[in-house]
Amino acid sequence: MLLFVTEKELRKQVVEIGVISSGEKKERWLQQELTGLKAELAAEQKEKRFFARHCRQLRSLLENALEQNRLLADERKSLWSHIEKLQVRRRSALEKMIGLLSFLQECHGGGEGLEDQLLLTEAVGDELRLSFKEKWRLRQAVRLHRIGLFHLPHEQQTKPEICFSVTVKETLVQVPVASAHMVAQLEGLSGVARVLRHLGERYDGSGGPSGLKGENIPTESRILSAVLAYGSLVAAGQDRERALVRLGQEALWDPAVLAALRMLASQDDSGGRTVRIRLSDLAPGMVLAAPLHARAGAMLLPEGISVTEIHLEKLRAYSGAGPLDEMVRVYRSEEE
């Protein structure tokens, strides 16, 4: 039996076949897309696991590094503590050794006027705003500047001018250079030895042993040599003003040091109203004639304040955190 299909039915069948074919293509495309997405997801998960593993490793390394850093910090702190203790012991031993040498110097006839020299050089150092190290070197140089007397015949040991003599010949003779040579043998006192070695230098270059001139001379040497010259003239009977005039005329001494000496002399001569004392001698009831500063620069007590026990307690507490000025100027009491 022959089947007759109309043109209309044939077109309908063609369309249905096309639709089926299009749907299969779409399904295959979706399958391909799904497969691709699964592959990408798998790659991302693999990468995530890779990074997670490395993050764990990095975290472990960081924790180890932090622990090592903590251990090193503790070790460093312990070493610094040990170093500080050794430095304290060293300073204590050095002070004892200097004290012994100073005592031997006094026993040998070289300790006259030492306390006045210490007070005056410290006052000049304060006026010239020396650093803590410079003040320390200056103080030790004052204490040891005549230790070289051991090298002199006995008849020359009492000559007051021997430490600030003008001529190179006399300067080289003995005491300053001999003192420097002795002190240089002691560990930790090389800076003090340098101060002593150039104690005979003069501001105009006429001194010795190296013929240094002006500010090429160590500051502490310039201060000590001028103070020794000034003290010798005063001890010989000259008043302070005339002694300073004479020193100024000779052009051998640092003008800044002489200016500081003039100012200190004028303060002491202003009716005798003020006096410089050691900080350790400060007592309740004293009135400050000048501000009291820490060496770092902070003002601790103002001028004109009447010192009380509370102030002294605060100063003692502050001294544990940082050094203070060793000297302080106060008004004389009415009883004095």
C-alpha positions as CSV (number, residue, x, y, z in Angstrom):
1,M,0.0,0.0,0.0
2,L,1.5,3.3,-1.0
3,L,1.6,6.0,1.5
4,F,1.2,9.4,0.2
5,V,2.8,12.2,2.3
6,T,1.7,15.7,1.7
7,E,4.2,18.4,1.4
8,K,2.9,19.9,4.7
9,E,3.5,16.7,6.7
10,L,6.9,16.3,5.2
11,R,7.9,19.8,6.4
12,K,6.6,19.1,9.8
13,Q,8.7,15.9,10.1
14,V,11.8,17.8,9.0
15,V,11.3,20.4,11.6
16,E,10.8,17.8,14.4
17,I,14.0,16.0,13.3
18,G,15.9,19.4,13.4
19,V,14.5,20.1,16.9
20,I,15.7,16.7,18.2
21,S,19.1,17.3,16.6
22,S,19.4,20.7,18.2
23,G,18.5,19.4,21.6
24,E,21.2,16.7,21.4
25,K,23.8,19.2,20.4
26,K,22.7,21.4,23.4
27,E,22.9,18.5,25.8
28,R,26.4,17.5,24.5
29,W,27.5,21.1,24.9
30,L,26.2,21.3,28.4
31,Q,27.9,18.0,29.2
32,Q,31.2,19.4,27.9
33,E,30.7,22.6,29.9
34,L,30.0,20.6,33.0
35,T,33.1,18.5,32.4
36,G,35.2,21.6,32.0
37,L,33.8,23.1,35.2
38,K,34.5,19.9,37.1
39,A,38.1,20.0,35.8
40,E,38.5,23.6,36.8
41,L,37.0,22.9,40.3
42,A,39.4,20.0,40.7
43,A,42.3,22.1,39.7
44,E,41.2,24.9,42.1
45,Q,40.8,22.3,44.9
46,K,44.3,20.9,44.2
47,E,45.7,24.4,44.2
48,K,43.9,25.2,47.4
49,R,45.4,22.1,49.0
50,F,48.8,23.1,47.7
51,F,48.6,26.6,49.2
52,A,47.1,25.3,52.5
53,R,50.0,22.9,52.8
54,H,52.5,25.7,52.1
55,C,50.7,28.0,54.5
56,R,51.0,25.4,57.3
57,Q,54.7,25.1,56.5
58,L,55.2,28.8,56.5
59,R,53.3,29.1,59.8
60,S,55.5,26.5,61.3
61,L,58.6,28.3,60.1
62,L,57.4,31.6,61.4
63,E,56.6,30.1,64.8
64,N,60.1,28.6,64.9
65,A,61.6,31.9,63.9
66,L,59.6,33.8,66.5
67,E,60.7,31.3,69.2
68,Q,64.3,31.6,68.1
69,N,64.0,35.4,68.2
70,R,62.6,35.2,71.7
71,L,65.4,33.0,72.9
72,L,68.0,35.3,71.3
73,A,66.3,38.4,72.9
74,D,66.4,36.6,76.3
75,E,70.1,35.7,75.7
76,R,70.9,39.3,74.7
77,K,69.1,40.6,77.7
78,S,71.1,38.3,79.9
79,L,74.4,39.3,78.2
80,W,73.6,43.0,78.6
81,S,72.9,42.4,82.3
82,H,76.2,40.6,82.7
83,I,78.0,43.3,80.8
84,E,76.4,46.0,83.0
85,K,77.5,44.1,86.1
86,L,81.0,43.8,84.8
87,Q,81.1,47.5,83.9
88,V,80.0,48.3,87.5
89,R,82.7,46.1,88.9
90,R,85.2,47.7,86.5
91,R,84.2,51.2,87.5
92,S,84.4,50.3,91.1
93,A,87.8,48.8,90.7
94,L,89.0,51.8,88.7
95,E,87.7,54.2,91.3
96,K,89.5,52.3,94.1
97,M,92.7,52.3,92.1
98,I,92.5,56.0,91.4
99,G,91.7,56.6,95.1
100,L,94.8,54.6,96.1
101,L,97.0,56.5,93.7
102,S,95.5,59.8,94.9
103,F,96.3,58.7,98.5
104,L,99.8,57.8,97.6
105,Q,100.2,61.2,95.9
106,E,99.0,62.9,99.0
107,C,101.4,60.9,101.2
108,H,104.2,61.9,98.8
109,G,103.4,65.6,99.3
110,G,101.3,66.2,96.2
111,G,97.8,66.6,97.7
112,E,97.8,70.2,98.8
113,G,94.7,72.1,97.7
114,L,93.2,69.1,95.9
115,E,89.7,69.7,97.2
116,D,89.7,73.3,96.1
117,Q,91.1,72.3,92.7
118,L,88.3,69.7,92.3
119,L,85.6,72.2,93.2
120,L,87.0,74.9,90.9
121,T,87.5,72.6,87.9
122,E,84.1,71.1,88.3
123,A,82.6,74.6,88.4
124,V,84.4,75.6,85.3
125,G,83.4,72.4,83.6
126,D,79.8,73.1,84.4
127,E,80.1,76.7,83.0
128,L,81.6,75.3,79.8
129,R,78.9,72.6,79.6
130,L,81.3,69.7,79.4
131,S,79.8,66.2,78.8
132,F,79.7,63.6,81.5
133,K,82.7,61.8,80.1
134,E,84.7,65.1,79.9
135,K,83.8,65.9,83.5
136,W,84.9,62.4,84.6
137,R,88.2,62.7,82.8
138,L,88.8,66.2,84.2
139,R,88.0,65.0,87.8
140,Q,90.4,62.1,87.6
141,A,93.1,64.3,86.0
142,V,92.8,66.7,88.9
143,R,93.2,63.8,91.3
144,L,96.2,62.3,89.5
145,H,98.0,65.3,88.0
146,R,100.9,65.2,90.5
147,I,101.4,61.5,90.6
148,G,104.5,62.0,88.5
149,L,106.1,63.5,91.6
150,F,107.4,60.0,92.3
151,H,109.9,60.7,89.5
152,L,111.3,63.9,91.0
153,P,114.0,64.5,93.5
154,H,112.5,65.4,96.9
155,E,113.6,69.0,96.8
156,Q,111.6,69.7,93.6
157,Q,108.4,68.0,94.7
158,T,107.0,71.1,96.5
159,K,107.5,73.5,93.6
160,P,103.9,74.8,92.9
161,E,104.7,76.0,89.4
162,I,106.0,72.7,88.1
163,C,102.7,71.7,86.6
164,F,102.0,74.9,84.6
165,S,105.4,76.2,83.8
166,V,105.5,78.2,80.6
167,T,108.7,76.9,79.0
168,V,108.8,73.7,77.0
169,K,112.0,72.7,78.8
170,E,110.5,72.9,82.2
171,T,107.2,71.4,81.1
172,L,108.9,68.4,79.6
173,V,111.0,68.0,82.7
174,Q,108.7,65.9,84.5
175,V,105.4,66.0,86.3
176,P,102.7,66.2,83.6
177,V,104.4,63.8,81.2
178,A,105.5,61.5,84.0
179,S,102.0,61.5,85.4
180,A,100.6,60.7,82.0
181,H,103.1,57.9,81.5
182,M,102.1,56.3,84.8
183,V,98.4,56.7,84.3
184,A,98.6,55.3,80.7
185,Q,99.7,52.0,82.1
186,L,96.3,51.5,83.7
187,E,93.4,50.1,81.7
188,G,90.5,52.5,81.3
189,L,92.5,55.7,81.9
190,S,93.9,56.4,78.5
191,G,91.7,59.5,78.1
192,V,92.9,60.8,81.5
193,A,96.5,60.1,80.5
194,R,95.9,62.2,77.3
195,V,94.6,65.1,79.5
196,L,97.7,64.9,81.7
197,R,100.1,64.5,78.8
198,H,99.0,67.9,77.3
199,L,98.8,69.7,80.6
200,G,101.9,71.7,79.7
201,E,100.5,72.9,76.4
202,R,99.8,76.6,76.1
203,Y,97.0,78.3,74.2
204,D,99.5,80.3,72.1
205,G,101.5,77.2,71.2
206,S,104.5,77.9,73.4
207,G,104.1,74.9,75.7
208,G,104.9,71.3,75.4
209,P,105.4,68.4,74.9
210,S,103.7,68.5,71.5
211,G,103.5,72.3,70.9
212,L,99.7,72.1,70.5
213,K,97.9,75.4,70.1
214,G,94.4,76.8,70.8
215,E,91.5,74.3,70.6
216,N,93.8,71.5,69.5
217,I,94.7,71.2,73.1
218,P,92.2,68.9,74.9
219,T,89.5,70.9,76.7
220,E,90.2,69.2,80.0
221,S,93.9,70.1,79.8
222,R,93.1,73.7,79.0
223,I,90.8,73.9,82.1
224,L,93.1,72.2,84.5
225,S,96.3,74.0,83.5
226,A,94.5,77.4,83.9
227,V,93.0,76.4,87.2
228,L,96.4,75.3,88.5
229,A,98.0,78.5,87.4
230,Y,95.2,80.5,89.0
231,G,95.4,78.5,92.2
232,S,99.2,79.0,92.4
233,L,98.9,82.7,92.1
234,V,96.2,83.0,94.7
235,A,98.2,80.7,97.0
236,A,101.2,83.0,96.6
237,G,99.2,85.9,98.0
238,Q,97.6,87.6,95.0
239,D,93.9,88.4,95.2
240,R,91.7,86.6,92.7
241,E,91.0,89.6,90.5
242,R,94.7,90.5,90.1
243,A,95.6,86.8,89.4
244,L,93.0,86.6,86.6
245,V,94.2,89.9,85.1
246,R,97.8,88.5,85.1
247,L,96.7,85.3,83.5
248,G,94.7,87.2,80.8
249,Q,97.8,89.3,80.0
250,E,100.0,86.3,79.4
251,A,97.8,84.9,76.5
252,L,98.8,81.4,77.6
253,W,95.4,80.3,78.7
254,D,92.1,79.6,77.0
255,P,90.0,82.8,77.1
256,A,86.8,80.8,77.6
257,V,88.3,79.2,80.7
258,L,89.5,82.5,82.1
259,A,86.0,84.0,81.4
260,A,84.4,81.1,83.4
261,L,86.9,81.7,86.3
262,R,86.1,85.5,86.3
263,M,82.4,84.7,86.5
264,L,82.8,82.2,89.3
265,A,85.1,84.7,91.1
266,S,82.5,87.5,90.7
267,Q,79.8,85.2,92.0
268,D,81.8,84.3,95.1
269,D,82.8,88.0,95.6
270,S,79.2,89.3,95.3
271,G,78.8,89.8,99.1
272,G,79.7,86.2,99.7
273,R,76.0,85.4,99.4
274,T,76.4,82.1,97.5
275,V,78.6,79.1,97.6
276,R,79.0,75.9,95.5
277,I,78.6,72.6,97.3
278,R,78.5,69.0,96.4
279,L,75.1,67.5,95.7
280,S,75.7,65.0,98.5
281,D,76.1,67.9,100.9
282,L,72.7,69.4,100.1
283,A,70.5,69.5,103.2
284,P,67.0,70.5,104.1
285,G,66.6,74.3,104.6
286,M,69.2,75.2,102.0
287,V,68.0,77.6,99.3
288,L,69.2,77.1,95.7
289,A,71.0,80.0,94.1
290,A,70.8,78.3,90.7
291,P,68.6,75.7,89.1
292,L,69.5,72.0,89.6
293,H,69.6,70.0,86.4
294,A,70.0,66.4,85.4
295,R,72.9,65.9,83.1
296,A,70.5,65.0,80.4
297,G,69.3,68.6,80.6
298,A,66.0,68.4,82.6
299,M,65.6,70.9,85.4
300,L,64.8,69.1,88.6
301,L,64.6,72.0,91.1
302,P,64.3,75.7,90.3
303,E,66.3,78.6,91.6
304,G,65.2,80.1,94.9
305,I,63.5,76.9,96.2
306,S,64.0,75.9,99.8
307,V,65.2,72.3,99.9
308,T,63.1,69.9,101.9
309,E,63.5,66.2,102.7
310,I,60.9,65.4,100.1
311,H,63.1,67.1,97.4
312,L,66.1,65.1,98.6
313,E,64.1,61.9,98.3
314,K,63.0,62.8,94.8
315,L,66.6,63.6,93.8
316,R,67.8,60.2,95.2
317,A,65.1,58.4,93.3
318,Y,66.0,60.3,90.1
319,S,69.7,59.6,90.5
320,G,68.9,55.9,90.0
321,A,67.6,56.6,86.5
322,G,70.2,59.0,85.4
323,P,73.2,61.1,86.6
324,L,72.7,64.6,88.2
325,D,74.9,67.6,88.4
326,E,77.6,66.9,91.0
327,M,77.8,70.5,92.1
328,V,75.0,72.9,93.1
329,R,75.0,76.6,94.1
330,V,73.2,77.6,97.3
331,Y,72.8,80.8,99.3
332,R,74.9,81.0,102.4
333,S,73.0,80.7,105.7
334,E,72.7,83.8,108.0
335,E,74.8,82.0,110.6
336,E,77.7,81.7,108.1
